[in-house]
């Protein structure tokens, strides 16, 4: 799929700017689709095992988007999506930030579309970052699963990308630029402060810009994003 392809079930033109889910998240060249728009009480699951070597990478970034039909069955019968990040003993690394379990529901607050008289809800691309440094020398597992409704008449599927990155903050400037950009790892919440002034929040963006002649030391506190 190209980076301009979008999911036809999520297209909603309301006379203004249309809303749609692109099949590939911004900045990526491709994505994996798990599941399909067929029905029949199907379920699909995929797992990736990664051996953690912090001399190479110490973080995982997962980008995902979800499309579910919402037939308003009982909760247990609804189309569903789960995300799990596990240690080598199949135990969740973090029950809040490394786990998601979404049943189709209008209460989720996701985008909504009507397709052939059917209600479609979809979660736009979400990025989460997970620190895997504590698991050096061990395997971690990322497992994603999609489910149709149990009655067999409605579908659920998802798109995702998975990458390993270095947790270090990167900085960049160009030529005679009067500023320097400092960039934190993707997939977190950010709190930039000057060293020694922890209560003075300077920015909550991932990229923080300072004058190129600035000699101060800055700290960036990163906090896990929840998966909701």
N, C-alpha and C positions, 0 to 999 in steps of 0.2 A: 504494500500500500504506500502511496505517496504521502508526503506531509500535508497535502491539501485535500486528501480524501476525507469525507466525513460519513458518519453512520446515518443511513437513511431513516432509521427508526427514531432518531433524535431531532430531525429537522423540524423546526417550528417557525413558520412565517406568519407573523401577526400584524403585518402592515408596516412594521418598522424594521429594525435590524433583526434578521433571523437568528435564532439560537440553534446551535448544532454542536455535536461532539465530534471533534476531529479524531481520526483513527490513530494518529501519531501525535504525541505531545510536542509542544514547542521546544525546539532545540535538539530533537532526536531525529534520526533518519528512518527508523522503523519501530514497530511494536509487535507484540504477540497477542493474538486473540484467543481467548480460552472460552470454549462453548460456541453456540450458534443460535440462530433464530428458529430452529426446528423445535418441535414439541415432542411429547412422549415420555414425560417424567425422566428425562435424561439428566446425567450429572457428569461433569468433567473435572479432573484434578491434575495439577502438575506440581512437581517438587524440584527444587534446585538445591543441591548440596555444595557447600563451599568450605574449603579448608582455610582457616584463618592464619595468615602469616602477616603480622603487623609490619614487617620490613617492607612489604609491598603495599597493602591496603589495610585500613582500620575502620572503614565504614561501608555500609551498604545503603544505596539509595534505590527506592522502589517507587515508580510512578504507575498509577493505576486509574482506570475509569470503569464504571459499571453501568450496564443497561439491564433493567428488569421490567417485565410486564407486571402490571398490578391488577390482578383479577379480584382483589378483595376477598380472598379465601380466608380461612382461619390462619393465624400466624404460622403454624407448623406446616401448612400446605402451600405457602407462598413461594414464588421464585426467590432465590437466595444466593448470596456470595459470602465466602469466608476467606480471610487472609491470616496466615499464621507464620511467625518467625520463631524457630525452635532451636534449642541446643542439640547436642549430639545424643541426648537421651530423650528427645522428642518432648521436652518441656519448654513451654513458652519463655522466651527471653524476657518479655515484658508484657503483662496481661492487658495493659492499656495501650501502649504505643506499638506493640508488635502483634496485635490481634484485632481483627474486625469480623463482625458477623452481622450482615445486613439482610433482613427480610424485606421484601417489597412492601412499602407503606408510604402513604402520602405524608405521614408524620415525620419522615426523614428530612423533609425540606429540600429535596433534590429538584432538579429541573424536571418539567413534565411536558408530555406531548401526547396527542391523540393520533393513533395510526389505525386506520380501518376499524374505527369504533372501539379500539382497544386503548387503554391508558398505559403509556410507557413512562417510567421514571428513570432518570439517568444522573449519575454522579460524574461531574466533569473531572478532568485530570487532577489528581492529588499526588503530591510528592511527600514521602516520609523518609527520614534518615535514621539509621540505626547504628549506634556505636558497637562494633564487634571486637574492639581491642581487648576486653576482658576475656575473650574466648580464643586468645592466641594459642595455636597448636591444637585446636579442636575443630570439629566440623559444625557449621550452622546450616540450617535448612530453611528455605523459604517455600511455603506451600500455599497455593491458591486453588480454590474450588468454586465451581458455579453449579447451580441446580435449577432445573425447571420446577414448576409446581408439581406436587405429588399426584395431583389428579390427571396430569399428562397433557393439559391443554394450553399451557403458557410457558414462556421461555425466560431464561436468564443467561447472560454472558458478560465477559469483561475483556478489557485490553490492559496490557501492562508492559513496562520495560524494567530491567534490572541491571544495576551497575555497581561496581566497587570503586571507591574513591579514597583519596588521602584526606584526613581530617584537617590538615594544615591550612592556615589562612594564607591566601595568595594576594600579592600586591602587584599593581601594574601602573605604569605611566608611559607617556610617549613623547620623545624628543624634548622640546622646550616646554612641555606641559607644566602648568602651575599647580597641578594637583596630583595626588596619588590615590588610586582606588584600591581599597582592601576588600577582598571577597571571601566570605565564610562559606563552608560547605552547604550544599543545597539540602532542603528537606527539614528545616528546623525553624523555631522562633529565635529571634536575635535581640540581644541587648548590648549595645556598644557603649563603653564608658572609658574615661581616661583613667589610667593607673593611679590609684590612691583616691579616686572620687567615685566610688561604686554607686552612690545614690543619684548621680547626675547622668541620666540617660541621654545620650547624644543622638542615637538613632536606633530604630528597630527594623531597619532594612537589611537585606543580606549583603549588599554592597555599601560600604561606607567610604566617603571621600574626604580627604584632608589636604591641606596645602602641602606642596612638595618640600617646602623648607621647614615644615613642622618637625620638631625633634622629640615630641612627647611620645609616650608609650600608651597604647590603647589595648583594652581587653574586650573580647567579645564572648559573652555568655550565650551558649546555645541551649535551647530547651526542646525536648521532644514535642512533635506535633501529635495530637491524638488522631485516630483514624476515622473519626466521625465526620 
